[in-house]
Structures are given as structure tokens and as C-alpha cells.
Amino acid sequence: MADDLRSSEAWPPGRVIALAATFDERDNIGPLVDALLAVDPALQVLVVDDDSPDGTGRLVLERADQEPRLHVLVRRGRRGLGSATLEGLELARRHGFEIVVNLDADFSHDPADVPRLVAALGPGGPGSPAVAIGSRRVPGGRVVGWPLSRHVASRLVCWFTRLVLGVPVRDASSGFRAVRLAVLGRVTGPFAEGYAFQEDFLWRVHRAGGRIVEVPITFTDRTRGRSKAGLAESCRSIGDLVRLARRTWLGW
């Protein structure tokens, strides 16, 4: 297996970092990094790329040479949105960050909403939320550009997570979320490695006693590139959710 590729390990100290897990997002990653870095001069950015054939990882590695607030991990020999996101969370924690804001790399999530999610976590301490979700399913939240089939599939997954898995949120499948990294010490895996990681992570946080809040956002479907959620990934996600249901109700 080839070694991973990384930007400099000399990260500036910081409190909040934005995380984007990427695969074939060459057309989006540069503008996304620009938009995130412009949100706040203290915000840093971490890109975890699964060795994209289109060169996304290498492109952003070149940018990181000139930008100390940009950090990159190009994973070699492993893939999956869930495992990439979890690896990014752990990497940020090792570098001393307090909060990670995870978002998609295709501009479905507005970088300008990052401060709102961070603010929703509050100052920390007892009773503060562990996760703030950028939610399409609470009052004020909405989706732009989806066909009916995606609305139906998303609502079914969110219904399943809320009523079958017992996680008290309305948009469990949202990948736009701020996570207080201290919660990682209270949850254990193994986690789902694909798209079901989003529901899996919330399920574990809730069972560990972590509070989850939702912040309304507008989700805009991608205009460049294409979704990676194909039939095989959808089937794997369904299997992961069924296994969580079994653990929820049967304990195994």
C-alpha cells in the first residue's frame, strides 16, 4: 500500500476547523477553500481526500504549500465518506482543535453558515451541545434543486433514524454539522464507513448522553460534478442502518 500524502504537520494553533472529505471534486475544491478561508481569519480548513483520480488531493496539496491555514490528508488504499470524516475528526483533535465543522465539498452547504453552527454549540461546559446539525427539516430549513425521489429517500432515512433508532433529530442524514471534539472520548466504534456514518455517529452521541441541536439551513443541490451515492453505496447504507436498529432494540 502506498503511503498517505500530507501537507505540513506544523499546524498553527486554533479552535475551529472546517473539514471536507473529498473524492473527485477538482472543480469545487479551490473555490470552497477560498470561501471557507474568507469566513473568518481564525478558521482553518482540513481536506481529507481519498486519492481522487481527478487529482483533487494533489491540487489542494499544492495550495497548502502557500496557505498555512489549509491542511490536507490524501488517503491511499482506503475509501469511504464515513471513514474519511472520522479520520479527519481524529486528526483535528490530535492537533488541539475544539470544534470541527464538517461540510460537503460541492457547495450544497453554504460556507457562510459555518459561524452559525459554531455559535449553536455555545461556550462549552456542562449542558452544552455536542453536535449542531445544519438542518433541512426544521422550520426555516429547505432544499433547493432536488428531484422528488431524493426528497422521499431522505425523509425515509430521517424518519427511520428518529423513530426506529430513537435519535431525537429531524435531519440525521445532514453532513453539515459542528462537532465538539470532546465527544469523541465518549463514543466508540466501529462506525459505518460509508454514508450511513452520519446517522451512526449521531446514534452513538445520543446514546452517550450528548446533546444534539439543529440549526435551519438552505441546502442547494450541486451544480458541478456528480454525487458519489450510487446504488451500491445506498445498499450498504441500508444494511448499516438495519444493524443499528438491531442493536437499538435487541442489543446485538
N, C-alpha and C positions, 0 to 999 in steps of 0.2 A: 504494500500500500504506500502511495506517495505521501510525503509529509505535507501537513497543512501549510498554507501560506498566511502570513500575518503582517500587519503593519507594526510599527514600533511599539514595544512594550512600555515605553516611557509615557504613560498617560498623565495629563495634568490632573490634579485633584478636582473632584466635582461631586455634586449631589444628585443631579438628574441627568439621565442619558436616554436618548431615543434609540430604539432597536428596530431594525428592519431585516427580516430574513428574506433572502432573495434567491430566485432561480430564473434565469433568462429575463432580466429586467434592465437590459442595457439602455433602452430608450428612456427609461424613467428614473434611473438611479441618480444621475447627475443633477437634474432639476430637483429631485426630492432632497438630496443632501443640501443643496443651496437653500431650499425653502426652510429646512429644519435649522440650519445654522443661523438663519436670519431671524428665527423666532425669539431667541434670547442669546445674548453674548456669553452666558454661562452654560448654555445647553451643549452637551456633547452628543455625538452620533456613533453608533456601532452598527456595522453591516456584517451580517453572517451570511455568506454566500455558499451554496452547495456546488461549487466548481462549475458554474454555468457554462454550457457550451458556447453561448454567445459572447463570453468574455466579460460579463458583468463584474465578477470579482476582481479581475486584473485591472479593469478600468478604474474601479474605486480605490484599489491599492495605489495606483499612480497618483490619484488625487490626495490620498492620505499622506503621501510624502511631503506635500506642501501645506497641509492643514492639520495642526496639532489637535484639534477637537474632533477629528474623524478617525475612527478605528475600524479595522477590517480583519475578519477571520474568514479565509476561504477553506472550507472543509473538503478534504479529499477522501473518497471512498465511503462516504455515507451521505444519505439524503433524507429529507423529511421536514415538513414545516414545524412539527412539534419538537423534534429533537434539536433542530436548529435554534428555535426560540428558547428552549430550556438551556442550551449551551450558552446562548447569549446572556441570559439572566445570571447564570453562574459566573460567567466571565466578568460581568459588570460588578457583581458582588465582590469578587476577588480583588477588584481594583478600587474598592471602597465606596461605591455609589450606594445611595439610599433608595432611589426610585428609578425604575425603568418604565418608559412609555413605549409599549410595543405598537407598531402600526404596519400596515401593508405598504409595499413599495410602489404601488400602482396609482397613487393619488386617490384611491377610494376613501381614504381618511385624510382630512384636511390638517396639515401641519399646524395651522393657526389654532387648532383646538387643543394642542398639547398643554398649554398652561392651564386650561380649564380642568383637564383631568388631574393634573398635579395638584391644583388647588382643592379638588374634591377629596383628596387623601388627608387634608388637614395638616396640623403641625406635628402629628405623631403622638405617641404616648397611649395610655390605656383608652380603649374605646374607639380609636381612630380606625378608619377603614384600611383593610389590607389591599384591596383592589378597587379601582374605579373604572367602570366599563363605559366606553363611548357607545351609547345605546341607540339603536334604530327603533326600539319597541316601547319606549316610554313617551309620555306627552312631550311634544316638541321635536322628537326624533323622526327621521324619514329616510326613504331610499329613493334615489333618482336613477333611472335607466335600467332597471331590472325587468326581464320578462316575467310573466305570471308564474312560470314553472319555478323560478328561483325564489319568488316570494313564498310559494307553497312549501318548497323544501326547507327553507329557512325557518318558517313558522312551525313546521312539524318538529324540527330539531329542538327549537327553543321550548316548544310545548313539552317534549319528551324530557328535557333536562329539568324543567320546572316541576312537572307533575309526577314523573316516574323516578327521576334521580333525586328529587327533593331539594334542588338548589334554588333559592328564592330570588331569582333574577328573571328578567323578561327577554334579554338578548345574550344568552350564554354563548352563542357562536361568534359574537363580535371579536375580531382580533385587535381592535383598538382599545387598549387598556393601560392604565397606570398601575404598576405593581410595587408595593413597598417590599423591598428585598428581604427584610427581616422575616417575612412569612416563609421563605424557603427553608428556614430552620425548623418549621412546624409541619411540613408536608413531605411525604416520601413517595417514591415511585415503586415500580416502573410506570412511567407515564406513557400514554399513547404517543406514537411518534409522528402521526400524520395530522390531518385537520381536526380530528376529534380531541387533540391536545387542548383546544380552547375550553371545551366542556369539562374534560377530565381535570384540568388544573383548578377550575372553579369548584368542582365537586370536592376535591381534596382540601382546598382552602376552607370551604364551608364546614366540612366535617372536622377540621382542626380548630374551628371556632373563630375563623377570620371573618370580619365583616366586609360585605361587598355592596358598593353603591353604584348607581347608574346615572350617567350624565347624557342628556339628549344631544345627538349629533346628526348631521346630514351625511349619509353615505352615498357617494356618487360612483356608479359603475365605471370601470376602467375604460379609457379611450384608446390606449396604446398597449400593445402586447395582448396576450390571451391568458385566461385563467388556467391554473395548473390542476384544478379539481376535476379530473376526469372520472370515468366510470369505476376504474379500479380503486382509485382513492376514495370514492364515495362508498364503495362496498366495504373497504377496510374500516372506514369511519363508523359505518353502521355496526360492524362487528365489535368495535371498541366500545360503543355506547351500550350495546347489549351486555357486554361483560361488566360494565359499570352498574347496570341495572341489577344484574345477578348479585353483585357484591352488596348493593344497597339493600336488597330485600332478602337475600339468602345468606349473606356474609361470606361468600366464597367466589 
